[in-house]
Amino acid sequence: GTGLAERSIFWTHERTGTPMRSMLDWLSLTPGMPPLIVDLKSTKDVSPRGIRKDITDYAYYMQDAFYRSAVASLGFDICDVGFVFVFVASSPPHLVTVTVLDEEGVAEGMACNEDAIDTWVRCNETGEWPEYTDDIVTTSLFPYALKH
């Protein structure tokens, strides 16, 4: 099909009026087919377990939902917008795994995005931004790093 590479989408969040932007790796726009977002990721481990870990650790589930919202802002029904991750191993032979997130993961991403937008709006209105702590933190190594 045809599509657009590395395209930015700018829109306004309906509920809050917050300006939004995204940068899609690829948006497939094949006539007669719903739009499909393709997102390329490099990783050390393209196994199902490795991909699941990356999607969780790096909150890629939020990116999936956010990009779907971006494309929906162009006039598409969000339920019709597809999204696939293309994970490529960072070392030879550069194996590839293509995966889609299940409905529960997409829904969690959407809910987390709404929470994040609400936090952004609140912080902008109050000028108060969340911190982890005001204290000095003592940090320990993970046990696997302790060799002596």
N, C-alpha and C positions, 0 to 999 in steps of 0.2 A: 504494500500500500504506500500511500504518500504520507508525509508528515513534516513536522517542524523540529529542528534540532536546537537545543539550548535557547529556548524562548522564555522570556519573562512574561508573567501575567500580573497585572496590577488590578486590584478590585477593592471594594469597600465591604467590610464585614457588616452584614445586614442588621444584626441586633445591636451592635455597639457603635457603628459608624467608623470603626477603626480602619485606617488604610492598610491594605495587605499587599504582599508581593511574593512571588515565587519564581524559581528558575528550573524549568523542566529540562531533563536531558533529552527526551524525545517525546513528542506527542504525535501519535499515529492518527491520521484523519483520512480513513479510507471511505469513499462514498458508499452509503448504504450500511455502514457499520458504525457502532458506537465508538466514541473516542477511546483511545488506549494510551495511557501514560507508561513509558518505559524508563526505569531508573537504573543506571549502571552503578554497581558497587564493587570495589576491590576488597578482598578479604584474604586472610591466611587459610581459612577452612571453608570450603564450599559444600561440606557435608550438610545434611538436613539439621543436625545438631549445631554445627558451627553457624549456619545461617540464622537459626532460631536465636542463638546467643547474640549475634550481631544486631538483629532486629530489636531484641529486647534491650541490650546494653546501650545502643546508640539511639534508641527511641525512633527507629525508622518507621514504626507503626504510626507515629504522629505525622511524619512526612507523607506517608501514603494518604492519610485522611486530608491533610492540608492541600496536597496537590489535587486531589479529587475536588475539593471545594473551589480551588482556583479555576479548574476547567469548567465546573458547574456554573461559575460566575459568567462564563462566556455564553450562557444560554442553554447548556446541556442539562438534562436531568441527572442529578448526582448518582442516582441508582444505576444509570447506564454507563457511567464513566468507569473504565477498567484501569487496573494498575498492576504492573508486573515489575519485580525486581530481577535484574540480571546480575548475579554475583559471579565475579571472575577471580580466580585464584591469583594472588600477587606473585607467586613463584611458578616457574615452569613445571609442568607443561600448560599452565594457565587454564585449568579446567573451568568449566562454566556450569552453573546451575541457575535455572530460571524458576522463580517461585512467586506465588500469590499469597497474600495474607488472608486468613479466614475472616468470616464476618465478625466474630468476637474481637479480633485484633483491630479491625477497621473501626468498629464502634468504640473501642477503648481509645484509639487515636483521636477520634472526633471529640470524645468527652474531654480528653486531656488538652486538646487544642482549645476548646471553649474555656476551660479553666485557666489556661495560659493567657488567653486574650483578656479574660476578666481581670487577671492579676496585672497585666500590662496597663489596662485602662485605669484600674484603681491606683496603681503606682504613679501614673502620669497625673492623675487628679490630685493626689495627696502629696506627691513629692517624696514619699517614703517607699524605700525599696527594701525587699527582704534580704536579710543577711543570714549566714549560717550561724555566726556567733560574733560577739564583740570581744571575746577573750582570745588569748593566745592558746593555740591548740598543740598538744603533744601528739606527734605522729609516730606510730610503730611500723616496722616493716611487716609485710605479710610473712607468715611462718615459712612458706616455701623459699623465701629469700635468705633465710638465716642458714648459713653454711658452717659456721664455726661455733 
